[in-house]
Amino acid sequence: MISQPTSSLSDLYLNFSIFVHINYISIDNVQYYEEKLYECPVITVQLVNIMDKGQHYEVKDLKLAEQGLMNIELAESHMAALMVVKKRFEKEKPLKGIRIGMALHVTKETAVLVKTLIAGGAQVAITGCNPLSTQDDVAAALAQEGIHVWAYKGETTDDYYRYLNHIIDFKPHITIDDGCDLVSEIHKKHPNLISDIIAGCEETTTGIIRLKAMQKDKALKYPMIAVNDNKTKHLLDNYYGTGQSTLDGILRATNILFAGKNVVVAGYGSCGKGVALRARGLGANVIVTEVNHFRALQARYDGFTVMPMSDIVSNGDIFITVTGNKHILRKEHFQAMKDGAILANSGHFDIEIDLKGLKELSENQRRMRPFLDEYTLSNDRRVYVCGEGRLVNLAAAEGHPSEVMATSFCGQALACEYAVKNKGKMMPEVITLPEEIDEQIAALQLQAMGIHLDQLTDEQKKYLSSWEEGT
Ligand SMILES: NC(=O)c1ccc[n+]([C@@H]2O[C@H](COP(=O)([O-])OP(=O)(O)OC[C@H]3O[C@@H](n4cnc5c(N)ncnc54)[C@H](O)[C@@H]3O)[C@@H](O)[C@H]2O)c1
């Protein structure tokens, strides 16, 4: 019998007295070793993750560090705005003595953020915020540099939460979250730590939705800075970043031709707008589904067809969910899809495509290649799911390009500085950074790109601050 990966080798030592180490194998890019455990008279075979472990890290393979360091260097060369912040932090040390616990996608760009915070005087511990988004080479590079890091691509749910708890054990003064799992875990299981937490920073829309629900229930106990709500985050990262990288993920998983396809984009928010625009750019016929009147109107005026999912489902070739909501694609839809339909999700959690429902309808399931699963339904039609329904841009590709993450992560770094400066003055609610900080980030990025603006003349300044002048 081959079981799922178990939690740790030590568990096995406790449970079984004898085992023989047999073989190395790889599943979904995660390496396991196969062990035979002899328990007379039955022989059991267990698969156990092999991780490189030390006191301050648990990563897939430290030997990947060299590649990780080169990728981080490449990211740095495209994140000039963040490098300016890093340089200032090196001099001013605004985060001196601050412990920062992060649950963010462990990518090369996040590594640049980690190095920026450390340059500012902080101690940092990091884990992932999604089981499929870690770049193993980057995690190895961070571990090799002595940074506290627990993450690998393909984490089990047990490991995901075990790692989150390593971050909690680090006793952070500031938390940085992408999706609110760290904050939620602290509030549910470690409320004793909250008195020492200055603030938290949240990176994504889904996290903000959860935090606002916590605030409404009066469950939120420390201030949370909604970094996602910076204009230099959601209007750039969600739009241009998710737009490009979502298609990148689908292309790497399938190598499908977009031109001439009916591409259905569910959700016309900051991300969905970007995805729809880029799909059209590749020659697809894009159809948008929405539940919000204004967003539907925007989609229509932007030139897309808008209709309910039930009306388009039998004609769609590629379906992309990016709503932050659950079960956008469900049983009634799978049954109506045409043979060969491709499904991908770029929303934060793997709940937008009802995979459990799809499995229940399926007579056969095969992994065709990494990040592409085929489901054969009882009507003999095949449906293909990219990246196990997890955010396809990080599961099947590398996430957003570094340039766009530069402004997002300037937001994170400056939010940490803001939290320290305003320690004790912020209420336990979801707050946004002052407009000037957002402006400063945009200015840094423009400067990095060598783009100059016009300046208001004195006459224009006077006109804009007066009311007397009219028709
Ligand atoms: N993949 C990534 O790298 C990445 C990056 C940023 C954000 N995100 C995530 O993407 C999701 C969307 O983020 P956003 O910033 O675009 O949010 P948003 O709130 O701006 O947009 C979401 C849109 O989905 C619509 N919607 C909700 N339920 C729907 C339904 N049943 N059918 C059709 N439309 C529906 C909403 O009306 C809204 O217009 C979130 O989960 C966010 O965390 C992912």
The ligand as an ORCA input file, in Angstrom:
! r2SCAN-3c Opt
* xyz 0 1
  N      -2.914     34.997     -8.636
  C      -2.355     36.046     -8.061
  O      -1.139     36.235     -8.082
  C      -3.229     37.053     -7.393
  C      -2.812     38.394     -7.281
  C      -3.659     39.306     -6.679
  C      -4.886     38.879     -6.183
  N      -5.240     37.556     -6.284
  C      -6.510     37.041     -5.796
  O      -7.435     37.090     -6.890
  C      -8.777     37.202     -6.407
  C      -9.447     38.417     -7.051
  O      -8.752     39.585     -6.652
  P      -9.187     41.033     -7.196
  O      -8.213     41.997     -6.612
  O      -9.415     41.002     -8.649
  O     -10.604     41.183     -6.445
  P     -11.803     42.179     -6.817
  O     -12.643     42.227     -5.600
  O     -11.270     43.442     -7.387
  O     -12.571     41.401     -7.991
  C     -13.275     40.232     -7.820
  C     -14.471     40.290     -8.765
  O     -15.104     39.009     -8.767
  C     -16.499     39.236     -8.838
  N     -17.239     38.052     -8.367
  C     -17.476     37.632     -7.103
  N     -18.218     36.509     -7.110
  C     -18.446     36.199     -8.413
  C     -19.163     35.166     -9.071
  N     -19.834     34.238     -8.392
  N     -19.173     35.154    -10.427
  C     -18.531     36.120    -11.143
  N     -17.856     37.129    -10.569
  C     -17.815     37.177     -9.217
  C     -16.719     40.455     -7.960
  O     -17.961     41.088     -8.241
  C     -15.524     41.311     -8.329
  O     -15.795     42.197     -9.394
  C      -8.626     37.284     -4.895
  O      -8.734     35.992     -4.352
  C      -7.202     37.801     -4.702
  O      -6.696     37.523     -3.427
  C      -4.447     36.642     -6.909
*
